[in-house]
Amino acid sequence: MVISRKNIILPKNGKNQVDLKSFGFDLLPKRDSFFTIFLPCARAKPYHKSTTHSYVNLKLKEYIPPLWRKLIRICTISEVIGIVPERLENQIFGLYSDQYYYEHYPSYNEGDVERTIEWLKQYIKDYGTTYNFGYCTSKIFREICEKALVKSFPTRFNPSSALFEFRKTENIKEIFEKIVNIYRKKLANRYEKWKFEESHPYQVLKFALENAPFKFELFKKRFKYLKKPRANIDTFCHESLGDKGIFLYFNHTDKRFHFPSWIINLLNL
């Protein structure tokens, strides 16, 4: 269900950052995301069902390889209820519909900008990812991002046509190309370091290149010196604070580990 109203209605408790801890957001694993994209709020709620947010998610699927989509967290900047992670929207707007289905427009006179900047700064301090980007073409939301030290995209656009510019192909493509290039460089640098050192991770990827798709039993046999072989191979399938980065993925249908051809091409293997 999508709710869209034209009247100016505020939540019963006024303008406050929604308590993300009450929804267990602080308990998410550290490897949950590597990038965050902050979007401006929308009239329709939950936000991800709005026209603008649906467009961003559509383009995310178009420009980001499936294996890397899990690295990206989408959040909404609301000058009324603060920073709202997309994954919590159904809970927030479903369980507390009377309180959080509202319509409001940002106001400089009411201190919305300064208050929202502080909410964004605090969110990044508590839950920020390695890279935090804003995608917005409206003046007020770009100001919020920039004063919270969040780089905004697109870098160039016509502010007099904000909505048109938001949905302009080259503009949305710019932020996703930035994300792909950052992660591509990260993996390539990591691989070159492993190759130079002839380290264990390099041996794993060399094995994967020669044997993928492969079953866990074959990996276990090849690297029989490992005390925790399952945990070791899993580190090549997930992004986390101390892992090896996403190079492989496990296919639950054929029960094998795969080495995607586009990553092989990326690494020039």
C-alpha positions as CSV (number, residue, x, y, z in Angstrom):
1,M,0.0,0.0,0.0
2,V,1.3,3.5,-0.9
3,I,0.0,6.5,1.0
4,S,0.1,9.9,-0.6
5,R,-1.4,13.0,0.9
6,K,-1.5,16.7,-0.1
7,N,-2.3,18.2,3.2
8,I,0.4,19.3,5.7
9,I,0.2,16.9,8.5
10,L,2.9,16.3,11.1
11,P,3.5,13.2,13.3
12,K,1.9,13.3,16.8
13,N,5.3,13.6,18.4
14,G,6.5,16.4,16.2
15,K,9.8,16.5,14.3
16,N,12.1,13.9,15.8
17,Q,14.6,11.3,14.5
18,V,12.8,8.0,14.5
19,D,14.4,5.6,17.0
20,L,16.3,3.1,14.8
21,K,17.5,1.1,17.7
22,S,13.9,0.2,18.5
23,F,13.8,-1.6,15.2
24,G,17.0,-3.4,15.8
25,F,19.0,-1.4,13.3
26,D,22.0,-1.2,15.6
27,L,22.2,-5.0,15.7
28,L,22.9,-5.4,12.0
29,P,26.2,-7.0,11.1
30,K,29.1,-4.7,10.3
31,R,29.4,-6.2,6.8
32,D,25.9,-5.2,6.0
33,S,26.9,-2.4,3.6
34,F,29.9,-0.7,2.1
35,F,28.1,2.3,0.5
36,T,25.1,4.4,1.6
37,I,23.1,6.5,-0.8
38,F,20.9,9.2,0.9
39,L,17.8,10.3,-1.0
40,P,15.4,13.1,-0.3
41,C,12.0,12.2,1.1
42,A,9.0,11.7,-1.0
43,R,5.3,12.3,-0.7
44,A,4.4,8.6,-1.1
45,K,5.2,6.3,1.8
46,P,6.9,3.8,2.2
47,Y,9.4,5.9,0.3
48,H,10.7,3.0,-1.8
49,K,7.3,2.8,-3.5
50,S,7.4,6.4,-4.6
51,T,8.1,7.3,-8.2
52,T,11.5,8.9,-7.5
53,H,12.8,6.2,-5.2
54,S,11.5,3.4,-7.5
55,Y,13.5,5.0,-10.3
56,V,16.7,5.0,-8.3
57,N,16.2,1.3,-7.4
58,L,15.5,0.5,-11.0
59,K,18.7,2.1,-12.1
60,L,20.6,0.4,-9.3
61,K,19.7,-2.9,-10.8
62,E,20.7,-1.7,-14.2
63,Y,24.1,-0.4,-13.4
64,I,25.3,-2.4,-10.4
65,P,26.3,-6.1,-10.8
66,P,24.0,-8.4,-8.8
67,L,26.9,-9.6,-6.6
68,W,27.6,-6.0,-5.4
69,R,24.1,-4.8,-4.8
70,K,24.1,-6.0,-1.2
71,L,26.9,-3.5,-0.6
72,I,24.6,-0.5,-1.1
73,R,22.2,0.8,1.6
74,I,19.5,3.3,0.6
75,C,18.4,5.8,3.2
76,T,15.9,8.7,3.1
77,I,16.5,12.1,4.6
78,S,13.3,13.4,6.1
79,E,13.2,16.8,7.8
80,V,10.4,15.4,10.0
81,I,11.4,11.9,11.2
82,G,15.1,12.0,10.4
83,I,17.2,9.4,8.5
84,V,15.1,6.4,7.5
85,P,16.9,3.2,6.1
86,E,14.9,1.7,3.3
87,R,15.0,-1.7,4.9
88,L,13.0,-0.4,7.9
89,E,10.4,1.6,5.9
90,N,7.7,-1.1,5.8
91,Q,8.0,-1.5,9.6
92,I,8.0,2.2,10.4
93,F,5.1,3.1,8.1
94,G,3.2,-0.1,8.7
95,L,3.4,-0.5,12.4
96,Y,3.1,3.2,13.2
97,S,1.0,4.5,10.4
98,D,-1.0,7.0,12.5
99,Q,2.3,8.5,13.7
100,Y,4.4,8.4,10.6
101,Y,2.1,8.9,7.6
102,Y,2.5,12.6,7.3
103,E,3.0,15.3,4.7
104,H,5.3,18.3,5.2
105,Y,7.6,20.6,3.3
106,P,11.0,21.8,4.6
107,S,11.1,25.2,6.1
108,Y,14.1,27.3,6.9
109,N,12.0,29.4,9.3
110,E,11.3,26.3,11.5
111,G,14.9,25.2,11.7
112,D,14.4,22.1,9.6
113,V,17.7,22.4,7.8
114,E,19.9,22.8,10.9
115,R,18.0,20.0,12.7
116,T,18.2,17.6,9.8
117,I,21.9,18.3,9.3
118,E,22.5,17.2,12.9
119,W,20.4,14.1,12.4
120,L,22.4,13.1,9.3
121,K,25.7,13.7,11.1
122,Q,24.6,11.6,14.0
123,Y,23.4,8.8,11.7
124,I,26.8,8.7,9.9
125,K,28.6,8.6,13.3
126,D,26.4,5.7,14.5
127,Y,25.7,3.7,11.3
128,G,27.7,5.3,8.5
129,T,29.4,3.1,5.9
130,T,32.8,3.5,4.3
131,Y,31.4,5.7,1.6
132,N,28.4,7.9,2.1
133,F,26.9,9.7,-0.9
134,G,23.8,11.8,-1.5
135,Y,21.7,11.8,-4.6
136,C,19.5,14.9,-4.8
137,T,18.8,17.8,-7.1
138,S,16.8,20.0,-4.7
139,K,18.7,22.9,-3.1
140,I,17.6,22.2,0.5
141,F,18.6,18.5,0.5
142,R,21.9,19.2,-1.2
143,E,22.6,21.8,1.5
144,I,21.8,19.2,4.2
145,C,24.2,16.7,2.6
146,E,27.0,19.1,2.0
147,K,26.9,20.6,5.5
148,A,27.0,17.0,6.9
149,L,30.1,16.4,4.8
150,V,28.2,14.0,2.5
151,K,29.3,14.3,-1.2
152,S,26.3,15.0,-3.4
153,F,25.5,13.7,-6.9
154,P,25.0,14.7,-9.6
155,T,28.0,17.0,-9.6
156,R,26.5,19.2,-12.4
157,F,22.8,19.8,-13.1
158,N,20.2,22.5,-13.8
159,P,18.7,23.4,-10.4
160,S,15.7,25.1,-12.0
161,S,14.5,21.7,-13.3
162,A,15.2,19.6,-10.1
163,L,12.7,16.8,-10.8
164,F,13.7,16.4,-14.4
165,E,17.4,16.4,-13.4
166,F,16.8,13.8,-10.7
167,R,15.6,11.3,-13.4
168,K,18.1,12.3,-16.0
169,T,20.0,9.2,-17.2
170,E,23.5,10.6,-17.1
171,N,22.9,12.0,-13.6
172,I,21.8,8.8,-11.9
173,K,24.5,6.9,-13.9
174,E,27.2,9.2,-12.5
175,I,26.7,8.0,-8.9
176,F,26.5,4.3,-9.8
177,E,29.6,4.5,-12.0
178,K,31.4,6.1,-9.0
179,I,30.4,3.2,-6.8
180,V,31.4,0.6,-9.3
181,N,34.8,2.2,-10.0
182,I,35.5,2.5,-6.3
183,Y,34.8,-1.2,-5.6
184,R,36.5,-2.3,-8.9
185,K,39.7,-0.5,-7.9
186,K,39.5,-1.9,-4.4
187,L,39.3,-5.5,-5.6
188,A,41.9,-5.0,-8.3
189,N,44.4,-3.5,-5.8
190,R,43.7,-6.2,-3.3
191,Y,44.3,-8.9,-5.9
192,E,47.5,-7.4,-7.2
193,K,48.9,-7.3,-3.6
194,W,48.0,-11.0,-3.1
195,K,49.5,-11.9,-6.4
196,F,52.8,-10.1,-5.6
197,E,53.0,-11.8,-2.2
198,E,51.8,-15.2,-3.6
199,S,49.6,-15.3,-0.5
200,H,46.9,-17.8,0.5
201,P,44.1,-15.6,-1.0
202,Y,45.9,-15.5,-4.3
203,Q,46.1,-19.4,-4.2
204,V,42.4,-19.5,-3.5
205,L,41.5,-17.4,-6.5
206,K,44.0,-19.3,-8.7
207,F,42.2,-22.5,-7.6
208,A,38.8,-20.9,-8.3
209,L,39.9,-19.9,-11.8
210,E,41.0,-23.4,-12.6
211,N,38.1,-25.3,-11.0
212,A,35.0,-23.0,-10.8
213,P,32.2,-23.9,-10.3
214,F,33.5,-26.1,-7.6
215,K,32.0,-27.9,-4.6
216,F,33.2,-27.2,-1.1
217,E,34.6,-30.8,-0.8
218,L,37.1,-30.0,-3.6
219,F,38.2,-26.8,-1.9
220,K,38.5,-28.6,1.4
221,K,40.7,-31.3,-0.2
222,R,42.9,-28.8,-1.9
223,F,43.4,-26.6,1.2
224,K,43.4,-29.4,3.8
225,Y,45.8,-27.4,6.0
226,L,43.0,-24.9,6.9
227,K,41.4,-25.4,10.3
228,K,38.1,-23.7,9.3
229,P,37.8,-24.2,5.5
230,R,34.1,-23.2,5.3
231,A,34.7,-19.9,7.1
232,N,37.7,-19.3,4.9
233,I,35.9,-19.8,1.5
234,D,33.0,-17.8,2.9
235,T,35.3,-14.7,3.3
236,F,35.6,-14.5,-0.5
237,C,31.8,-14.2,-0.8
238,H,31.1,-11.4,1.6
239,E,32.2,-7.9,2.4
240,S,33.2,-7.1,6.0
241,L,35.6,-5.1,8.0
242,G,38.4,-7.7,7.8
243,D,37.5,-10.0,5.0
244,K,38.8,-10.6,1.5
245,G,36.0,-8.8,-0.5
246,I,33.4,-10.2,-2.8
247,F,35.1,-12.3,-5.5
248,L,33.0,-15.5,-5.4
249,Y,29.4,-16.4,-4.8
250,F,27.7,-19.6,-3.6
251,N,24.9,-20.9,-5.8
252,H,22.3,-22.5,-3.6
253,T,20.8,-24.4,-6.6
254,D,23.9,-26.3,-7.7
255,K,25.6,-26.1,-4.3
256,R,28.8,-24.8,-5.9
257,F,31.1,-21.8,-5.6
258,H,31.2,-19.7,-8.8
259,F,33.8,-17.2,-10.0
260,P,31.8,-14.6,-12.1
261,S,33.3,-14.0,-15.6
262,W,33.0,-10.3,-15.2
263,I,35.2,-10.3,-12.1
264,I,37.7,-12.6,-14.0
265,N,37.7,-10.0,-16.8
266,L,38.0,-7.2,-14.2
267,L,41.2,-8.8,-12.8
268,N,42.5,-9.6,-16.2
269,L,42.8,-13.3,-15.4
